[in-house]
Amino acid sequence: MNQIWNRAIAPDNQALHEMALAAIAGLPESYRSAAREVALRIEDFASETLLEEMEIADPFDLTGLYQGIPLTEKSISHQPIGPDVIWLFRRPILDEWAGRGDVRLGELVAHVLVHELAHHFGWSDEQIARIDRWWE
């Protein structure tokens, strides 16, 4: 058994990116194309500056972040400063996944992604629950 773990390699940023793209592909059609318009970035951790701004002491406490203006608040008069972005932070996601032991990594990535998309779409908790049936 130890030999298997000795050869195991943690999924890299590209692997998490592919899992996130698969989660987007699995969204209901009414959300899929709009979700593809949001830039997707994978980093090991949030930057020190971001963690300070959010007053988060432990970088493992932040698995994802949406940066942008929710669709429910955008208007034609908004001048975009840059694209809306969803950040997924690989190490905190892997840490949560290893600690839980009860979900597949792709399911956890999808869960974090959907909750960040919820900020983009301006979804209510009820709408999130229809898309992300996490408790099942």
N, CA, C and O atoms as a GROMACS GRO file, in nm:
protein
  544
    1MET      N    1   0.082  -0.119   0.000
    1MET     CA    2   0.000   0.000   0.000
    1MET      C    3   0.086   0.126   0.000
    1MET      O    4   0.056   0.220  -0.073
    2ASN      N    5   0.194   0.129   0.080
    2ASN     CA    6   0.280   0.246   0.084
    2ASN      C    7   0.344   0.276  -0.050
    2ASN      O    8   0.369   0.392  -0.084
    3GLN      N    9   0.372   0.172  -0.128
    3GLN     CA   10   0.434   0.193  -0.258
    3GLN      C   11   0.343   0.273  -0.350
    3GLN      O   12   0.391   0.355  -0.429
    4ILE      N   13   0.214   0.252  -0.342
    4ILE     CA   14   0.121   0.327  -0.425
    4ILE      C   15   0.130   0.476  -0.391
    4ILE      O   16   0.136   0.559  -0.481
    5TRP      N   17   0.131   0.509  -0.263
    5TRP     CA   18   0.137   0.650  -0.222
    5TRP      C   19   0.273   0.711  -0.250
    5TRP      O   20   0.283   0.831  -0.275
    6ASN      N   21   0.379   0.630  -0.247
    6ASN     CA   22   0.512   0.682  -0.277
    6ASN      C   23   0.522   0.731  -0.421
    6ASN      O   24   0.603   0.819  -0.451
    7ARG      N   25   0.442   0.675  -0.509
    7ARG     CA   26   0.446   0.714  -0.650
    7ARG      C   27   0.335   0.812  -0.687
    7ARG      O   28   0.329   0.860  -0.801
    8ALA      N   29   0.249   0.842  -0.594
    8ALA     CA   30   0.136   0.931  -0.623
    8ALA      C   31   0.185   1.075  -0.638
    8ALA      O   32   0.270   1.121  -0.562
    9ILE      N   33   0.129   1.144  -0.734
    9ILE     CA   34   0.161   1.285  -0.758
    9ILE      C   35   0.031   1.363  -0.748
    9ILE      O   36  -0.070   1.326  -0.807
   10ALA      N   37   0.034   1.472  -0.673
   10ALA     CA   38  -0.086   1.556  -0.659
   10ALA      C   39  -0.123   1.614  -0.794
   10ALA      O   40  -0.035   1.651  -0.872
   11PRO      N   41  -0.252   1.623  -0.823
   11PRO     CA   42  -0.296   1.684  -0.949
   11PRO      C   43  -0.241   1.826  -0.960
   11PRO      O   44  -0.242   1.902  -0.863
   12ASP      N   45  -0.194   1.862  -1.079
   12ASP     CA   46  -0.138   1.995  -1.100
   12ASP      C   47  -0.247   2.095  -1.140
   12ASP      O   48  -0.365   2.060  -1.148
   13ASN      N   49  -0.206   2.218  -1.165
   13ASN     CA   50  -0.300   2.323  -1.201
   13ASN      C   51  -0.379   2.287  -1.327
   13ASN      O   52  -0.499   2.313  -1.335
   14GLN      N   53  -0.312   2.227  -1.424
   14GLN     CA   54  -0.380   2.190  -1.548
   14GLN      C   55  -0.489   2.086  -1.522
   14GLN      O   56  -0.597   2.094  -1.580
   15ALA      N   57  -0.462   1.991  -1.435
   15ALA     CA   58  -0.563   1.889  -1.402
   15ALA      C   59  -0.686   1.954  -1.338
   15ALA      O   60  -0.799   1.919  -1.372
   16LEU      N   61  -0.665   2.048  -1.245
   16LEU     CA   62  -0.779   2.117  -1.184
   16LEU      C   63  -0.853   2.203  -1.286
   16LEU      O   64  -0.975   2.212  -1.282
   17HIS      N   65  -0.779   2.265  -1.377
   17HIS     CA   66  -0.841   2.344  -1.483
   17HIS      C   67  -0.933   2.256  -1.568
   17HIS      O   68  -1.045   2.295  -1.600
   18GLU      N   69  -0.886   2.138  -1.603
   18GLU     CA   70  -0.966   2.044  -1.682
   18GLU      C   71  -1.090   1.999  -1.605
   18GLU      O   72  -1.197   1.983  -1.663
   19MET      N   73  -1.076   1.977  -1.474
   19MET     CA   74  -1.192   1.939  -1.392
   19MET      C   75  -1.294   2.054  -1.389
   19MET      O   76  -1.414   2.029  -1.395
   20ALA      N   77  -1.246   2.176  -1.380
   20ALA     CA   78  -1.336   2.292  -1.378
   20ALA      C   79  -1.407   2.306  -1.512
   20ALA      O   80  -1.526   2.336  -1.516
   21LEU      N   81  -1.335   2.285  -1.622
   21LEU     CA   82  -1.398   2.292  -1.755
   21LEU      C   83  -1.504   2.182  -1.770
   21LEU      O   84  -1.609   2.205  -1.831
   22ALA      N   85  -1.477   2.065  -1.716
   22ALA     CA   86  -1.576   1.956  -1.720
   22ALA      C   87  -1.699   1.994  -1.639
   22ALA      O   88  -1.811   1.962  -1.678
   23ALA      N   89  -1.679   2.062  -1.526
   23ALA     CA   90  -1.792   2.107  -1.445
   23ALA      C   91  -1.875   2.209  -1.520
   23ALA      O   92  -1.998   2.206  -1.514
   24ILE      N   93  -1.810   2.300  -1.591
   24ILE     CA   94  -1.882   2.398  -1.672
   24ILE      C   95  -1.961   2.328  -1.782
   24ILE      O   96  -2.076   2.363  -1.808
   25ALA      N   97  -1.900   2.230  -1.844
   25ALA     CA   98  -1.968   2.155  -1.951
   25ALA      C   99  -2.091   2.082  -1.898
   25ALA      O  100  -2.184   2.054  -1.973
   26GLY      N  101  -2.091   2.050  -1.768
   26GLY     CA  102  -2.204   1.979  -1.708
   26GLY      C  103  -2.314   2.070  -1.656
   26GLY      O  104  -2.415   2.021  -1.605
   27LEU      N  105  -2.295   2.201  -1.667
   27LEU     CA  106  -2.400   2.295  -1.622
   27LEU      C  107  -2.521   2.288  -1.714
   27LEU      O  108  -2.509   2.248  -1.830
   28PRO      N  109  -2.637   2.326  -1.663
   28PRO     CA  110  -2.753   2.337  -1.752
   28PRO      C  111  -2.722   2.434  -1.867
   28PRO      O  112  -2.651   2.533  -1.848
   29GLU      N  113  -2.775   2.405  -1.983
   29GLU     CA  114  -2.747   2.485  -2.103
   29GLU      C  115  -2.770   2.634  -2.082
   29GLU      O  116  -2.698   2.717  -2.137
   30SER      N  117  -2.870   2.668  -2.003
   30SER     CA  118  -2.902   2.809  -1.984
   30SER      C  119  -2.790   2.887  -1.915
   30SER      O  120  -2.788   3.010  -1.921
   31TYR      N  121  -2.696   2.818  -1.849
   31TYR     CA  122  -2.585   2.884  -1.781
   31TYR      C  123  -2.450   2.856  -1.847
   31TYR      O  124  -2.354   2.931  -1.828
   32ARG      N  125  -2.442   2.749  -1.922
   32ARG     CA  126  -2.314   2.702  -1.974
   32ARG      C  127  -2.238   2.806  -2.056
   32ARG      O  128  -2.120   2.830  -2.030
   33SER      N  129  -2.304   2.868  -2.152
   33SER     CA  130  -2.230   2.961  -2.239
   33SER      C  131  -2.186   3.085  -2.161
   33SER      O  132  -2.075   3.134  -2.184
   34ALA      N  133  -2.269   3.135  -2.071
   34ALA     CA  134  -2.229   3.252  -1.991
   34ALA      C  135  -2.114   3.215  -1.897
   34ALA      O  136  -2.026   3.298  -1.874
   35ALA      N  137  -2.114   3.094  -1.844
   35ALA     CA  138  -2.005   3.051  -1.755
   35ALA      C  139  -1.874   3.043  -1.831
   35ALA      O  140  -1.768   3.068  -1.775
   36ARG      N  141  -1.881   3.009  -1.959
   36ARG     CA  142  -1.759   3.001  -2.040
   36ARG      C  143  -1.699   3.139  -2.068
   36ARG      O  144  -1.583   3.149  -2.108
   37GLU      N  145  -1.777   3.244  -2.048
   37GLU     CA  146  -1.728   3.380  -2.068
   37GLU      C  147  -1.644   3.431  -1.952
   37GLU      O  148  -1.576   3.533  -1.965
   38VAL      N  149  -1.650   3.363  -1.839
   38VAL     CA  150  -1.573   3.402  -1.721
   38VAL      C  151  -1.435   3.339  -1.731
   38VAL      O  152  -1.422   3.219  -1.753
   39ALA      N  153  -1.331   3.421  -1.715
   39ALA     CA  154  -1.194   3.368  -1.719
   39ALA      C  155  -1.174   3.276  -1.598
   39ALA      O  156  -1.225   3.303  -1.489
   40LEU      N  157  -1.102   3.170  -1.619
   40LEU     CA  158  -1.077   3.071  -1.514
   40LEU      C  159  -0.927   3.065  -1.489
   40LEU      O  160  -0.848   3.041  -1.581
   41ARG      N  161  -0.888   3.088  -1.364
   41ARG     CA  162  -0.747   3.087  -1.328
   41ARG      C  163  -0.726   2.991  -1.211
   41ARG      O  164  -0.804   2.987  -1.116
   42ILE      N  165  -0.619   2.914  -1.221
   42ILE     CA  166  -0.583   2.820  -1.115
   42ILE      C  167  -0.447   2.863  -1.061
   42ILE      O  168  -0.352   2.879  -1.137
   43GLU      N  169  -0.438   2.880  -0.932
   43GLU     CA  170  -0.312   2.912  -0.864
   43GLU      C  171  -0.301   2.820  -0.743
   43GLU      O  172  -0.401   2.766  -0.695
   44ASP      N  173  -0.180   2.802  -0.695
   44ASP     CA  174  -0.163   2.720  -0.575
   44ASP      C  175  -0.233   2.783  -0.456
   44ASP      O  176  -0.304   2.714  -0.382
   45PHE      N  177  -0.212   2.912  -0.435
   45PHE     CA  178  -0.274   2.986  -0.325
   45PHE      C  179  -0.313   3.125  -0.372
   45PHE      O  180  -0.264   3.173  -0.475
   46ALA      N  181  -0.402   3.189  -0.298
   46ALA     CA  182  -0.430   3.330  -0.320
   46ALA      C  183  -0.305   3.410  -0.283
   46ALA      O  184  -0.225   3.366  -0.201
   47SER      N  185  -0.290   3.525  -0.345
   47SER     CA  186  -0.174   3.609  -0.316
   47SER      C  187  -0.181   3.662  -0.172
   47SER      O  188  -0.288   3.671  -0.112
   48GLU      N  189  -0.065   3.697  -0.120
   48GLU     CA  190  -0.058   3.755   0.016
   48GLU      C  191  -0.145   3.881   0.022
   48GLU      O  192  -0.217   3.902   0.120
   49THR      N  193  -0.138   3.963  -0.082
   49THR     CA  194  -0.215   4.088  -0.086
   49THR      C  195  -0.364   4.060  -0.077
   49THR      O  196  -0.435   4.123   0.000
   50LEU      N  197  -0.410   3.964  -0.156
   50LEU     CA  198  -0.553   3.929  -0.154
   50LEU      C  199  -0.594   3.876  -0.018
   50LEU      O  200  -0.699   3.915   0.035
   51LEU      N  201  -0.514   3.789   0.040
   51LEU     CA  202  -0.546   3.735   0.172
   51LEU      C  203  -0.554   3.846   0.276
   51LEU      O  204  -0.642   3.844   0.362
   52GLU      N  205  -0.462   3.942   0.269
   52GLU     CA  206  -0.465   4.055   0.361
   52GLU      C  207  -0.591   4.139   0.340
   52GLU      O  208  -0.657   4.177   0.437
   53GLU      N  209  -0.625   4.167   0.212
   53GLU     CA  210  -0.745   4.246   0.182
   53GLU      C  211  -0.870   4.179   0.236
   53GLU      O  212  -0.961   4.247   0.285
   54MET      N  213  -0.875   4.047   0.227
   54MET     CA  214  -0.992   3.972   0.272
   54MET      C  215  -0.984   3.936   0.421
   54MET      O  216  -1.076   3.874   0.476
   55GLU      N  217  -0.874   3.976   0.484
   55GLU     CA  218  -0.851   3.947   0.626
   55GLU      C  219  -0.857   3.798   0.656
   55GLU      O  220  -0.920   3.754   0.752
   56ILE      N  221  -0.790   3.721   0.570
   56ILE     CA  222  -0.781   3.576   0.586
   56ILE      C  223  -0.638   3.544   0.628
   56ILE      O  224  -0.544   3.567   0.552
   57ALA      N  225  -0.622   3.490   0.747
   57ALA     CA  226  -0.489   3.461   0.801
   57ALA      C  227  -0.428   3.333   0.743
   57ALA      O  228  -0.308   3.327   0.718
   58ASP      N  229  -0.511   3.232   0.722
   58ASP     CA  230  -0.462   3.102   0.676
   58ASP      C  231  -0.495   3.086   0.528
   58ASP      O  232  -0.612   3.081   0.492
   59PRO      N  233  -0.393   3.077   0.441
   59PRO     CA  234  -0.420   3.065   0.298
   59PRO      C  235  -0.498   2.939   0.260
   59PRO      O  236  -0.555   2.932   0.151
   60PHE      N  237  -0.501   2.839   0.349
   60PHE     CA  238  -0.577   2.718   0.322
   60PHE      C  239  -0.728   2.740   0.341
   60PHE      O  240  -0.808   2.652   0.309
   61ASP      N  241  -0.767   2.857   0.394
   61ASP     CA  242  -0.909   2.886   0.416
   61ASP      C  243  -0.980   2.939   0.292
   61ASP      O  244  -1.102   2.954   0.294
   62LEU      N  245  -0.907   2.967   0.185
   62LEU     CA  246  -0.969   3.022   0.064
   62LEU      C  247  -0.949   2.926  -0.052
   62LEU      O  248  -0.838   2.911  -0.103
   63THR      N  249  -1.058   2.859  -0.094
   63THR     CA  250  -1.050   2.762  -0.204
   63THR      C  251  -1.083   2.824  -0.339
   63THR      O  252  -1.039   2.775  -0.442
   64GLY      N  253  -1.160   2.933  -0.339
   64GLY     CA  254  -1.198   2.996  -0.465
   64GLY      C  255  -1.241   3.139  -0.443
   64GLY      O  256  -1.269   3.181  -0.331
   65LEU      N  257  -1.245   3.215  -0.554
   65LEU     CA  258  -1.283   3.355  -0.546
   65LEU      C  259  -1.335   3.401  -0.681
   65LEU      O  260  -1.280   3.368  -0.786
   66TYR      N  261  -1.443   3.479  -0.677
   66TYR     CA  262  -1.495   3.545  -0.798
   66TYR      C  263  -1.453   3.690  -0.792
   66TYR      O  264  -1.475   3.757  -0.692
   67GLN      N  265  -1.394   3.740  -0.899
   67GLN     CA  266  -1.362   3.882  -0.911
   67GLN      C  267  -1.434   3.935  -1.034
   67GLN      O  268  -1.410   3.891  -1.146
   68GLY      N  269  -1.522   4.029  -1.012
   68GLY     CA  270  -1.595   4.088  -1.122
   68GLY      C  271  -1.723   4.153  -1.073
   68GLY      O  272  -1.744   4.167  -0.953
   69ILE      N  273  -1.806   4.190  -1.166
   69ILE     CA  274  -1.936   4.250  -1.135
   69ILE      C  275  -2.042   4.146  -1.170
   69ILE      O  276  -2.050   4.102  -1.284
   70PRO      N  277  -2.124   4.107  -1.071
   70PRO     CA  278  -2.228   4.008  -1.098
   70PRO      C  279  -2.319   4.054  -1.213
   70PRO      O  280  -2.346   4.173  -1.229
   71LEU      N  281  -2.365   3.958  -1.291
   71LEU     CA  282  -2.453   3.991  -1.405
   71LEU      C  283  -2.576   4.068  -1.361
   71LEU      O  284  -2.628   4.150  -1.437
   72THR      N  285  -2.624   4.043  -1.240
   72THR     CA  286  -2.744   4.110  -1.191
   72THR      C  287  -2.718   4.258  -1.160
   72THR      O  288  -2.812   4.335  -1.141
   73GLU      N  289  -2.590   4.297  -1.156
   73GLU     CA  290  -2.556   4.437  -1.127
   73GLU      C  291  -2.496   4.510  -1.246
   73GLU      O  292  -2.474   4.630  -1.240
   74LYS      N  293  -2.469   4.439  -1.355
   74LYS     CA  294  -2.408   4.501  -1.472
   74LYS      C  295  -2.512   4.578  -1.551
   74LYS      O  296  -2.629   4.542  -1.557
   75SER      N  297  -2.465   4.684  -1.612
   75SER     CA  298  -2.551   4.759  -1.703
   75SER      C  299  -2.468   4.800  -1.823
   75SER      O  300  -2.346   4.781  -1.824
   76ILE      N  301  -2.533   4.854  -1.921
   76ILE     CA  302  -2.464   4.896  -2.042
   76ILE      C  303  -2.364   5.007  -2.013
   76ILE      O  304  -2.270   5.027  -2.091
   77SER      N  305  -2.382   5.079  -1.903
   77SER     CA  306  -2.291   5.189  -1.870
   77SER      C  307  -2.164   5.143  -1.800
   77SER      O  308  -2.072   5.222  -1.782
   78HIS      N  309  -2.157   5.015  -1.760
   78HIS     CA  310  -2.035   4.965  -1.696
   78HIS      C  311  -1.922   4.956  -1.797
   78HIS      O  312  -1.936   4.897  -1.904
   79GLN      N  313  -1.811   5.015  -1.761
   79GLN     CA  314  -1.691   5.004  -1.843
   79GLN      C  315  -1.602   4.898  -1.780
   79GLN      O  316  -1.548   4.918  -1.670
   80PRO      N  317  -1.586   4.785  -1.847
   80PRO     CA  318  -1.507   4.677  -1.786
   80PRO      C  319  -1.360   4.717  -1.770
   80PRO      O  320  -1.299   4.773  -1.861
   81ILE      N  321  -1.305   4.686  -1.653
   81ILE     CA  322  -1.163   4.711  -1.628
   81ILE      C  323  -1.084   4.587  -1.672
   81ILE      O  324  -0.965   4.595  -1.701
   82GLY      N  325  -1.150   4.478  -1.675
   82GLY     CA  326  -1.089   4.352  -1.715
   82GLY      C  327  -1.198   4.246  -1.715
   82GLY      O  328  -1.313   4.276  -1.682
   83PRO      N  329  -1.163   4.125  -1.751
   83PRO     CA  330  -1.265   4.019  -1.754
   83PRO      C  331  -1.305   3.976  -1.614
   83PRO      O  332  -1.228   3.990  -1.519
   84ASP      N  333  -1.426   3.925  -1.602
   84ASP     CA  334  -1.465   3.859  -1.477
   84ASP      C  335  -1.380   3.733  -1.467
   84ASP      O  336  -1.355   3.665  -1.566
   85VAL      N  337  -1.335   3.703  -1.346
   85VAL     CA  338  -1.242   3.592  -1.325
   85VAL      C  339  -1.288   3.507  -1.208
   85VAL      O  340  -1.330   3.559  -1.104
   86ILE      N  341  -1.279   3.376  -1.224
   86ILE     CA  342  -1.293   3.284  -1.112
   86ILE      C  343  -1.156   3.224  -1.088
   86ILE      O  344  -1.093   3.167  -1.176
   87TRP      N  345  -1.112   3.240  -0.963
   87TRP     CA  346  -0.985   3.184  -0.918
   87TRP      C  347  -1.015   3.058  -0.838
   87TRP      O  348  -1.099   3.060  -0.748
   88LEU      N  349  -0.946   2.950  -0.870
   88LEU     CA  350  -0.951   2.828  -0.789
   88LEU      C  351  -0.811   2.808  -0.733
   88LEU      O  352  -0.713   2.814  -0.806
   89PHE      N  353  -0.804   2.784  -0.604
   89PHE     CA  354  -0.675   2.771  -0.537
   89PHE      C  355  -0.648   2.624  -0.506
   89PHE      O  356  -0.711   2.563  -0.419
   90ARG      N  357  -0.553   2.570  -0.580
   90ARG     CA  358  -0.526   2.426  -0.585
   90ARG      C  359  -0.492   2.366  -0.449
   90ARG      O  360  -0.554   2.267  -0.409
   91ARG      N  361  -0.398   2.422  -0.378
   91ARG     CA  362  -0.354   2.360  -0.252
   91ARG      C  363  -0.466   2.356  -0.148
   91ARG      O  364  -0.483   2.252  -0.084
   92PRO      N  365  -0.542   2.465  -0.127
   92PRO     CA  366  -0.653   2.455  -0.032
   92PRO      C  367  -0.760   2.355  -0.076
   92PRO      O  368  -0.819   2.286   0.008
   93ILE      N  369  -0.785   2.346  -0.207
   93ILE     CA  370  -0.882   2.248  -0.257
   93ILE      C  371  -0.831   2.107  -0.229
   93ILE      O  372  -0.906   2.022  -0.181
   94LEU      N  373  -0.704   2.081  -0.260
   94LEU     CA  374  -0.647   1.948  -0.234
   94LEU      C  375  -0.648   1.916  -0.085
   94LEU      O  376  -0.673   1.802  -0.046
   95ASP      N  377  -0.619   2.016  -0.003
   95ASP     CA  378  -0.618   1.995   0.142
   95ASP      C  379  -0.757   1.959   0.192
   95ASP      O  380  -0.773   1.867   0.272
   96GLU      N  381  -0.858   2.032   0.145
   96GLU     CA  382  -0.996   2.000   0.186
   96GLU      C  383  -1.035   1.861   0.137
   96GLU      O  384  -1.096   1.784   0.211
   97TRP      N  385  -1.001   1.830   0.014
   97TRP     CA  386  -1.034   1.700  -0.044
   97TRP      C  387  -0.971   1.586   0.037
   97TRP      O  388  -1.038   1.488   0.069
   98ALA      N  389  -0.843   1.601   0.070
   98ALA     CA  390  -0.774   1.497   0.147
   98ALA      C  391  -0.834   1.486   0.288
   98ALA      O  392  -0.847   1.376   0.342
   99GLY      N  393  -0.869   1.599   0.346
   99GLY     CA  394  -0.925   1.600   0.480
   99GLY      C  395  -1.064   1.540   0.487
   99GLY      O  396  -1.101   1.475   0.585
  100ARG      N  397  -1.142   1.563   0.382
  100ARG     CA  398  -1.280   1.510   0.380
  100ARG      C  399  -1.280   1.359   0.358
  100ARG      O  400  -1.338   1.284   0.437
  101GLY      N  401  -1.217   1.317   0.253
  101GLY     CA  402  -1.212   1.175   0.221
  101GLY      C  403  -1.344   1.114   0.176
  101GLY      O  404  -1.354   0.992   0.162
  102ASP      N  405  -1.446   1.198   0.154
  102ASP     CA  406  -1.577   1.143   0.117
  102ASP      C  407  -1.631   1.191  -0.017
  102ASP      O  408  -1.746   1.163  -0.052
  103VAL      N  409  -1.548   1.264  -0.094
  103VAL     CA  410  -1.590   1.310  -0.226
  103VAL      C  411  -1.475   1.293  -0.325
  103VAL      O  412  -1.358   1.288  -0.287
  104ARG      N  413  -1.511   1.284  -0.450
  104ARG     CA  414  -1.408   1.281  -0.555
  104ARG      C  415  -1.356   1.422  -0.575
  104ARG      O  416  -1.428   1.520  -0.553
  105LEU      N  417  -1.233   1.432  -0.617
  105LEU     CA  418  -1.172   1.564  -0.636
  105LEU      C  419  -1.249   1.646  -0.740
  105LEU      O  420  -1.270   1.766  -0.720
  106GLY      N  421  -1.291   1.584  -0.848
  106GLY     CA  422  -1.368   1.656  -0.950
  106GLY      C  423  -1.498   1.712  -0.895
  106GLY      O  424  -1.542   1.819  -0.936
  107GLU      N  425  -1.560   1.640  -0.802
  107GLU     CA  426  -1.684   1.689  -0.740
  107GLU      C  427  -1.656   1.811  -0.653
  107GLU      O  428  -1.735   1.905  -0.652
  108LEU      N  429  -1.546   1.809  -0.580
  108LEU     CA  430  -1.512   1.923  -0.496
  108LEU      C  431  -1.477   2.045  -0.582
  108LEU      O  432  -1.518   2.157  -0.551
  109VAL      N  433  -1.401   2.024  -0.688
  109VAL     CA  434  -1.368   2.134  -0.779
  109VAL      C  435  -1.497   2.192  -0.836
  109VAL      O  436  -1.512   2.314  -0.843
  110ALA      N  437  -1.590   2.107  -0.878
  110ALA     CA  438  -1.718   2.155  -0.931
  110ALA      C  439  -1.795   2.233  -0.826
  110ALA      O  440  -1.856   2.336  -0.857
  111HIS      N  441  -1.793   2.186  -0.703
  111HIS     CA  442  -1.864   2.252  -0.593
  111HIS      C  443  -1.808   2.393  -0.572
  111HIS      O  444  -1.885   2.489  -0.561
  112VAL      N  445  -1.676   2.406  -0.564
  112VAL     CA  446  -1.614   2.537  -0.545
  112VAL      C  447  -1.645   2.627  -0.665
  112VAL      O  448  -1.681   2.744  -0.648
  113LEU      N  449  -1.633   2.572  -0.786
  113LEU     CA  450  -1.660   2.649  -0.907
  113LEU      C  451  -1.803   2.701  -0.910
  113LEU      O  452  -1.826   2.818  -0.940
  114VAL      N  453  -1.900   2.615  -0.880
  114VAL     CA  454  -2.041   2.655  -0.883
  114VAL      C  455  -2.066   2.767  -0.783
  114VAL      O  456  -2.142   2.859  -0.812
  115HIS      N  457  -2.005   2.760  -0.668
  115HIS     CA  458  -2.026   2.866  -0.569
  115HIS      C  459  -1.963   2.998  -0.613
  115HIS      O  460  -2.014   3.105  -0.579
  116GLU      N  461  -1.855   2.992  -0.686
  116GLU     CA  462  -1.798   3.116  -0.740
  116GLU      C  463  -1.883   3.166  -0.857
  116GLU      O  464  -1.903   3.287  -0.872
  117LEU      N  465  -1.933   3.076  -0.940
  117LEU     CA  466  -2.025   3.116  -1.048
  117LEU      C  467  -2.152   3.179  -0.991
  117LEU      O  468  -2.210   3.267  -1.054
  118ALA      N  469  -2.194   3.134  -0.875
  118ALA     CA  470  -2.313   3.190  -0.810
  118ALA      C  471  -2.295   3.340  -0.788
  118ALA      O  472  -2.391   3.416  -0.803
  119HIS      N  473  -2.175   3.382  -0.753
  119HIS     CA  474  -2.149   3.525  -0.736
  119HIS      C  475  -2.161   3.596  -0.871
  119HIS      O  476  -2.216   3.706  -0.878
  120HIS      N  477  -2.112   3.535  -0.977
  120HIS     CA  478  -2.118   3.594  -1.111
  120HIS      C  479  -2.263   3.607  -1.158
  120HIS      O  480  -2.302   3.711  -1.211
  121PHE      N  481  -2.340   3.502  -1.139
  121PHE     CA  482  -2.478   3.502  -1.187
  121PHE      C  483  -2.575   3.572  -1.091
  121PHE      O  484  -2.688   3.602  -1.129
  122GLY      N  485  -2.530   3.596  -0.968
  122GLY     CA  486  -2.620   3.656  -0.868
  122GLY      C  487  -2.725   3.558  -0.819
  122GLY      O  488  -2.838   3.597  -0.790
  123TRP      N  489  -2.689   3.430  -0.810
  123TRP     CA  490  -2.783   3.326  -0.769
  123TRP      C  491  -2.815   3.334  -0.621
  123TRP      O  492  -2.732   3.374  -0.539
  124SER      N  493  -2.936   3.295  -0.589
  124SER     CA  494  -2.977   3.279  -0.450
  124SER      C  495  -2.930   3.141  -0.402
  124SER      O  496  -2.886   3.059  -0.482
  125ASP      N  497  -2.940   3.117  -0.272
  125ASP     CA  498  -2.905   2.985  -0.218
  125ASP      C  499  -2.991   2.876  -0.281
  125ASP      O  500  -2.943   2.766  -0.306
  126GLU      N  501  -3.117   2.907  -0.306
  126GLU     CA  502  -3.209   2.810  -0.368
  126GLU      C  503  -3.162   2.774  -0.509
  126GLU      O  504  -3.166   2.658  -0.549
  127GLN      N  505  -3.119   2.875  -0.586
  127GLN     CA  506  -3.070   2.849  -0.721
  127GLN      C  507  -2.941   2.768  -0.718
  127GLN      O  508  -2.921   2.678  -0.800
  128ILE      N  509  -2.854   2.799  -0.622
  128ILE     CA  510  -2.730   2.722  -0.609
  128ILE      C  511  -2.764   2.576  -0.581
  128ILE      O  512  -2.704   2.485  -0.638
  129ALA      N  513  -2.860   2.553  -0.492
  129ALA     CA  514  -2.898   2.417  -0.454
  129ALA      C  515  -2.952   2.337  -0.572
  129ALA      O  516  -2.936   2.215  -0.576
  130ARG      N  517  -3.015   2.404  -0.667
  130ARG     CA  518  -3.066   2.333  -0.786
  130ARG      C  519  -2.952   2.289  -0.878
  130ARG      O  520  -2.961   2.185  -0.944
  131ILE      N  521  -2.846   2.367  -0.882
  131ILE     CA  522  -2.732   2.337  -0.969
  131ILE      C  523  -2.633   2.244  -0.901
  131ILE      O  524  -2.586   2.147  -0.961
  132ASP      N  525  -2.602   2.275  -0.775
  132ASP     CA  526  -2.499   2.202  -0.700
  132ASP      C  527  -2.566   2.120  -0.591
  132ASP      O  528  -2.586   2.169  -0.480
  133ARG      N  529  -2.599   1.996  -0.623
  133ARG     CA  530  -2.669   1.908  -0.528
  133ARG      C  531  -2.564   1.840  -0.440
  133ARG      O  532  -2.555   1.717  -0.435
  134TRP      N  533  -2.485   1.921  -0.371
  134TRP     CA  534  -2.370   1.878  -0.293
  134TRP      C  535  -2.404   1.776  -0.185
  134TRP      O  536  -2.325   1.685  -0.157
  135TRP      N  537  -2.519   1.791  -0.127
  135TRP     CA  538  -2.554   1.705  -0.012
  135TRP      C  539  -2.595   1.564  -0.055
  135TRP      O  540  -2.609   1.478   0.031
  136GLU      N  541  -2.614   1.538  -0.182
  136GLU     CA  542  -2.658   1.404  -0.228
  136GLU      C  543  -2.545   1.306  -0.236
  136GLU      O  544  -2.565   1.190  -0.272
   0.00000   0.00000   0.00000
